[in-house]
Amino acid sequence: MLGRFQRASGMDPEALAEIVHTKPEFGNIPVVANASFGHTTPAFTFPIGGTGSLRAHAGDVELRIDTH
């Protein structure tokens, strides 16, 4: 799960997809990008060390945090 890039980075969906596809670490796992979280203006808290699940399919994303 990746947050939003700064506008100044010039990152676009096509460039990000190309970067993700070159990383074998991602394998066949889903990658969600442009999520509304971060350290300056978070839309939700994403706990470190908790457990949860992420379901993503064709632009539809569901994130569930079980423990934090």
Backbone bond lengths (Angstrom), bond angles and torsions (degrees), N, CA, C in turn:
res aa  C-N    CA-C-N  psi(-1)  N-CA   C-N-CA  omega(-1)  CA-C   N-CA-C  phi
1 M - - - 1.430 - - 1.519 107.39 -
2 L 1.307 115.11 121.83 1.460 121.65 -178.01 1.517 109.82 -115.80
3 G 1.324 115.49 139.26 1.455 120.26 176.53 1.519 111.26 -78.87
4 R 1.293 115.07 -171.80 1.468 120.43 179.08 1.514 110.71 -78.90
5 F 1.304 115.78 144.59 1.456 121.14 176.32 1.520 109.28 -87.59
6 Q 1.322 116.29 152.07 1.456 120.09 174.91 1.522 109.20 -63.14
7 R 1.305 116.74 145.17 1.470 120.28 179.05 1.517 111.55 -56.77
8 A 1.336 115.61 -37.43 1.466 120.47 -177.35 1.530 112.31 -64.09
9 S 1.346 117.61 -18.47 1.465 119.64 -179.83 1.525 111.48 -72.28
10 G 1.325 116.91 -22.12 1.454 120.25 -179.64 1.530 113.42 71.04
11 M 1.323 116.85 16.17 1.466 120.60 -178.82 1.522 109.97 -71.54
12 D 1.325 115.81 131.86 1.460 120.32 175.50 1.528 108.05 -124.70
13 P 1.337 118.67 164.37 1.470 120.99 -176.23 1.523 113.83 -56.44
14 E 1.306 117.75 -37.23 1.457 120.58 -178.89 1.532 111.65 -67.80
15 A 1.326 116.81 -42.95 1.470 120.47 179.26 1.526 110.26 -66.12
16 L 1.319 117.35 -41.02 1.459 120.59 178.82 1.527 110.79 -64.46
17 A 1.320 117.72 -43.08 1.468 120.87 177.91 1.525 110.74 -60.00
18 E 1.317 116.88 -40.05 1.469 120.34 179.18 1.526 110.67 -64.46
19 I 1.325 117.20 -42.18 1.461 121.18 178.19 1.528 110.50 -62.66
20 V 1.324 116.62 -47.32 1.472 121.20 -178.90 1.522 110.54 -60.54
21 H 1.321 117.24 -41.97 1.468 120.58 -178.25 1.523 113.47 -68.02
22 T 1.330 117.88 -19.07 1.465 120.31 178.90 1.526 112.29 -87.23
23 K 1.318 118.00 -4.50 1.472 121.87 -177.11 1.521 110.82 -102.14
24 P 1.330 117.80 108.03 1.469 119.73 -179.10 1.527 112.72 -62.75
25 E 1.336 117.49 -21.73 1.461 120.80 179.76 1.525 111.85 -60.76
26 F 1.314 117.08 -28.79 1.463 120.19 -179.39 1.524 111.95 -77.04
27 G 1.327 117.13 -26.10 1.464 120.64 176.89 1.518 112.37 45.76
28 N 1.310 116.18 -125.78 1.469 121.58 -179.74 1.518 112.45 -107.54
29 I 1.335 117.11 25.57 1.464 119.24 179.12 1.526 109.57 -88.15
30 P 1.320 117.43 149.62 1.468 118.89 179.07 1.532 110.92 -71.96
31 V 1.306 115.55 145.51 1.455 122.05 175.71 1.518 107.49 -121.85
32 V 1.319 115.89 122.72 1.461 121.84 177.10 1.518 106.99 -105.61
33 A 1.315 116.83 128.81 1.460 120.94 -178.45 1.526 110.20 -125.73
34 N 1.327 114.45 163.60 1.460 122.82 178.77 1.527 111.78 69.99
35 A 1.328 116.48 30.37 1.466 121.53 179.17 1.522 110.29 -75.90
36 S 1.306 116.43 148.23 1.470 121.84 -177.90 1.523 111.55 -88.73
37 F 1.331 115.78 71.91 1.454 119.70 171.36 1.514 108.66 -146.59
38 G 1.294 115.73 158.12 1.449 120.13 -178.98 1.504 110.39 170.37
39 H 1.323 116.40 -177.66 1.460 119.88 -176.36 1.523 113.30 -91.34
40 T 1.314 119.52 -12.82 1.460 119.78 -178.16 1.522 112.97 -100.42
41 T 1.305 118.75 -42.72 1.458 122.22 179.19 1.525 109.07 -137.84
42 P 1.316 118.79 71.05 1.470 118.92 -177.11 1.522 112.20 -72.71
43 A 1.334 115.32 138.72 1.458 120.75 173.33 1.523 109.92 -89.46
44 F 1.333 117.29 -20.19 1.459 122.04 173.32 1.516 108.81 -154.95
45 T 1.331 116.11 159.89 1.456 121.39 178.50 1.512 108.93 -90.85
46 F 1.297 116.58 130.01 1.454 122.96 -179.98 1.522 106.76 -111.35
47 P 1.345 119.00 100.28 1.459 121.06 -171.62 1.527 113.12 -71.29
48 I 1.314 115.64 146.72 1.459 121.79 174.46 1.516 107.28 -93.48
49 G 1.324 116.71 130.21 1.451 121.00 178.11 1.515 114.41 90.95
50 G 1.282 118.01 -0.97 1.455 121.47 177.57 1.514 110.92 -86.31
51 T 1.308 115.50 -177.80 1.461 120.21 175.54 1.517 109.10 -126.11
52 G 1.296 114.78 153.41 1.450 119.33 -179.95 1.508 110.35 -173.23
53 S 1.318 114.74 -170.97 1.459 119.92 178.61 1.515 109.18 -140.40
54 L 1.303 114.19 152.75 1.458 121.62 -179.58 1.512 107.47 -133.11
55 R 1.327 116.22 124.05 1.463 120.97 176.32 1.519 107.76 -119.65
56 A 1.317 116.19 127.71 1.457 120.84 -178.90 1.511 109.47 -136.30
57 H 1.324 115.41 134.20 1.462 120.21 177.39 1.515 109.25 -154.74
58 A 1.306 116.29 116.15 1.472 123.27 173.96 1.530 112.94 46.86
59 G 1.326 116.21 52.86 1.455 120.11 175.94 1.518 114.98 86.12
60 D 1.330 118.45 -7.21 1.461 122.03 178.38 1.522 107.36 -101.26
61 V 1.332 117.88 120.33 1.458 121.82 -175.04 1.518 109.74 -125.05
62 E 1.326 115.11 136.33 1.467 121.20 174.79 1.517 107.80 -128.91
63 L 1.323 117.00 123.86 1.449 122.90 178.20 1.521 107.74 -116.21
64 R 1.325 116.18 129.42 1.458 121.27 179.31 1.524 107.90 -126.23
65 I 1.324 117.43 125.60 1.454 122.74 176.83 1.514 107.12 -102.74
66 D 1.355 116.39 117.12 1.453 121.54 -176.40 1.536 111.98 -87.80
67 T 1.311 117.00 -49.17 1.466 121.38 178.91 1.512 109.41 -135.03
68 H 1.323 115.32 150.75 1.469 120.19 176.80 1.500 110.24 -148.04
